[in-house]
Structure formats: C-alpha cells, structure tokens
Amino acid sequence: MKILHVAPLSEERWVLTLDEDGATPVSEHTTRGEAEGAARAYAESFGYPEVQVHGLDGSLERMLLYDEALEAPHYDGGGAPGGFTAS
C-alpha cells in the first residue's frame, strides 16, 4: 500500500510525495498547513487511507482518513447523471 508523505525541505518549502524513493513530488507548498490540506484532498480523491507528516524536528505524525470519506461518488455510467438523457 502506498502512503502519502508531507515533508519539509526547509521551513518555507514543504512537499507532498508518494511512498517511492526518488519520486517527483506531487506538489510543493510554502507552509505545512497548505501541504497537509493538499495531502488530505489528494488522499480523498485517490483513496489513500493515511498521510504521514514529517516535522522539521524529525517527528512523524499520522493522519488517518476514514473509509467513508474515501468512497468515490457512485455513478452507474448509464446516460447522464440523475437519470436524464440528452435528446
């Protein structure tokens, strides 16, 4: 299972990365809060259950996301959303 990571490059540069060595960052941010928000949105969009947040002091915090928040909207693929069809 891949895990998202928020990590500092400096006090004013934070990155969101996937759990792959040497992978290009998903995004870069100027604050930890911005990076955590982006990580939560990415996790919810792509079904990641956890984000590991690395602190400037070497600490590690885990953001655990609930399954119901990770469920994608259900759409059966038939016709237009809501059962309407174009004429």
C-alpha positions as CSV (number, residue, x, y, z in Angstrom):
1,M,0.0,0.0,0.0
2,K,1.4,3.4,-1.0
3,I,1.4,6.1,1.6
4,L,1.4,9.9,1.1
5,H,4.1,11.9,2.8
6,V,4.2,15.6,3.7
7,A,7.8,16.5,4.4
8,P,9.8,19.7,4.8
9,L,12.7,20.7,2.5
10,S,13.0,23.9,4.6
11,E,10.8,26.0,6.9
12,E,9.3,27.6,3.9
13,R,9.2,24.7,1.5
14,W,7.0,21.5,2.0
15,V,6.4,18.7,-0.4
16,L,3.8,16.1,-0.9
17,T,5.2,12.8,-2.2
18,L,4.2,9.2,-2.7
19,D,6.0,6.4,-0.9
20,E,8.5,5.9,-3.7
21,D,12.2,6.6,-3.4
22,G,13.3,9.5,-5.6
23,A,9.8,10.1,-6.9
24,T,8.9,13.6,-8.2
25,P,6.8,15.4,-5.6
26,V,3.1,15.5,-6.2
27,S,3.1,19.2,-5.1
28,E,5.1,21.8,-3.3
29,H,3.9,24.3,-0.7
30,T,5.1,27.3,1.3
31,T,3.6,26.1,4.6
32,R,3.0,22.8,6.4
33,G,-0.7,23.6,6.6
34,E,-1.1,24.1,2.9
35,A,0.8,20.8,2.3
36,E,-1.4,18.9,4.7
37,G,-4.6,20.3,3.1
38,A,-3.3,19.2,-0.3
39,A,-2.4,15.8,1.1
40,R,-5.9,15.3,2.5
41,A,-7.5,16.3,-0.8
42,Y,-5.2,14.0,-2.8
43,A,-5.8,11.1,-0.4
44,E,-9.6,11.6,-0.5
45,S,-9.6,11.8,-4.3
46,F,-7.4,8.7,-4.9
47,G,-8.3,6.5,-1.9
48,Y,-5.2,6.7,0.3
49,P,-6.1,5.9,3.9
50,E,-3.1,7.5,5.5
51,V,-0.8,10.5,5.2
52,Q,2.5,10.6,7.1
53,V,3.5,14.1,8.1
54,H,7.2,14.6,8.9
55,G,8.1,17.6,11.1
56,L,11.1,19.9,10.9
57,D,12.4,18.3,14.1
58,G,12.3,14.8,12.7
59,S,8.9,13.9,14.3
60,L,6.3,11.8,12.5
61,E,2.6,12.3,12.7
62,R,0.0,10.1,11.0
63,M,-3.2,11.5,9.5
64,L,-5.7,8.6,9.3
65,L,-8.6,9.1,7.0
66,Y,-11.9,7.2,7.4
67,D,-13.2,4.8,4.8
68,E,-16.5,6.7,4.3
69,A,-14.6,9.8,3.4
70,L,-12.6,7.9,0.8
71,E,-15.6,6.4,-1.0
72,A,-15.9,7.8,-4.5
73,P,-19.3,9.0,-5.6
74,H,-21.4,6.2,-7.2
75,Y,-22.4,6.6,-10.8
76,D,-23.7,3.6,-12.9
77,G,-22.4,5.1,-16.1
78,G,-25.8,4.9,-17.9
79,G,-27.0,8.1,-19.5
80,A,-26.5,11.4,-17.9
81,P,-26.1,11.9,-14.2
82,G,-29.5,11.9,-12.4
83,G,-31.1,9.6,-15.0
84,F,-31.6,12.3,-17.6
85,T,-30.7,11.6,-21.2
86,A,-29.8,14.1,-23.9
87,S,-32.2,14.3,-26.8
